[in-house]
């Protein structure tokens, strides 16, 4: 027979085996996509948590702008 593994002929596979392999590959790809998506979601959540004080400050400034009637106060908030 063949001495080297690379020289071995490829054995024919049945349609059923090919379908099983295809289903497995699709399942693997789906699992990888889900895991990558969840990792990205976790990174975004951590970033939001780190910057929560800044987000609160920006929201508070926007609220002050909406509620302010004094033009000089509005100018000060715009520059802030």
C-alpha positions as CSV (number, residue, x, y, z in Angstrom):
1,X,0.0,0.0,0.0
2,X,1.0,3.6,0.5
3,X,3.9,4.4,2.8
4,X,3.0,8.1,3.4
5,X,-0.3,9.3,4.9
6,X,-0.5,12.1,2.4
7,X,-0.5,9.7,-0.5
8,X,-3.6,7.8,0.6
9,X,-6.6,8.1,-1.6
10,X,-9.6,9.9,-0.3
11,X,-12.4,7.5,0.5
12,X,-15.8,8.3,-1.0
13,X,-18.3,9.5,1.5
14,X,-22.0,8.8,1.4
15,X,-24.6,11.6,1.1
16,X,-25.7,10.9,4.6
17,X,-22.2,11.4,6.0
18,X,-21.8,14.6,4.0
19,X,-25.2,15.9,5.5
20,X,-24.0,15.0,9.0
21,X,-20.8,16.9,8.4
22,X,-22.6,19.8,7.0
23,X,-25.0,20.0,9.9
24,X,-22.0,19.8,12.4
25,X,-20.2,22.6,10.5
26,X,-23.2,24.8,10.5
27,X,-23.7,24.2,14.3
28,X,-20.0,25.0,14.9
29,X,-20.2,28.3,12.9
30,X,-23.4,29.3,14.7
31,X,-21.9,28.6,18.1
32,X,-18.8,30.7,17.1
33,X,-20.9,33.6,16.0
34,X,-23.0,33.5,19.2
35,X,-19.8,33.4,21.3
36,X,-18.2,36.3,19.4
37,X,-21.4,38.3,19.6
38,X,-21.7,37.7,23.4
39,X,-18.1,38.7,23.9
40,X,-18.7,42.0,22.0
41,X,-21.8,42.6,24.0
42,X,-19.8,42.1,27.3
43,X,-17.1,44.5,26.1
44,X,-19.7,47.2,25.4
45,X,-21.4,46.7,28.7
46,X,-18.0,46.9,30.6
47,X,-17.2,50.1,28.7
48,X,-20.6,51.6,29.5
49,X,-20.1,50.8,33.2
50,X,-16.6,52.4,33.2
51,X,-18.0,55.6,31.7
52,X,-21.3,55.7,33.7
53,X,-20.3,58.9,35.6
54,X,-19.5,60.7,32.3
55,X,-22.8,59.5,30.8
56,X,-24.8,60.8,33.8
57,X,-23.0,64.1,33.6
58,X,-23.8,64.6,29.9
59,X,-27.4,63.7,30.5
60,X,-27.7,66.1,33.4
61,X,-26.1,68.9,31.2
62,X,-28.6,68.3,28.5
63,X,-31.4,68.4,31.0
64,X,-30.1,71.7,32.3
65,X,-30.0,73.1,28.8
66,X,-33.6,72.2,28.1
67,X,-34.8,73.7,31.4
68,X,-32.8,76.9,31.3
69,X,-34.4,80.2,30.2
70,X,-31.4,82.4,30.8
71,X,-29.3,83.0,27.6
72,X,-26.0,83.5,29.6
73,X,-26.6,80.2,31.4
74,X,-27.2,78.5,28.0
75,X,-24.0,79.9,26.7
76,X,-22.1,78.7,29.7
77,X,-23.6,75.2,29.3
78,X,-22.7,75.1,25.6
79,X,-19.1,75.9,26.4
80,X,-19.0,73.3,29.2
